[in-house]
Amino acid sequence: MSMSGDSGQRVGNTEREAAIEALNQHWQAGRLDPAEHERRTTAAYAAVTKGDLDALFADLPGGDPATRTTPAPLQGEVVSSPSQPGEIAPQSGTGLFPAESWVAQHRDALMGITPFVALGLFFATRWWVWFLLIPAAGVILYSGNDGRKRRRDRDG
């Protein structure tokens, strides 16, 4: 690993998340196949330095997202911004929970404990309907287009 320039500069979670979001955009644009997307995403999670993240985008258009706190729009992507000084820009993460809410950050853990909660409520009340909480929690927690849903092959 070369420590020349800023490629040896350590990165944090913000830079890793920006890189992963940019990789998701490249995948959705058809520049990466699922296996390559998974390999690069795994490498982004494990990245320690800016050089580690730079290597993931060497053959992709759009620049280096590791130096930004939010991913830049890729070529041809339309980005909306507030047109009035008092207007609020749309937040990422549509659906019931904003992208940075506590529930959105812990949705996998919440979904994991849901069957145990349903089981406990069943034993406490002897009412089988509590088991419907399991699919209901999945629908509620994973509703909306928040980047966690995987799109099927668009070429189909």
MOPE-V704457 format. One record per helix or strand. SS is the DSSP state (a for helix, b for strand). FROM is the first residue (numbers start at 0). LEN is the number of residues. If there is no record, write none. Layout:
<<SS & FROM & LEN> <SS & FROM & LEN>>
//
This chain:
<<b & 9 & 1> <a & 12 & 16> <a & 33 & 13> <b & 48 & 1> <a & 49 & 7> <a & 64 & 3> <a & 101 & 4> <a & 106 & 19> <a & 127 & 14>>
//
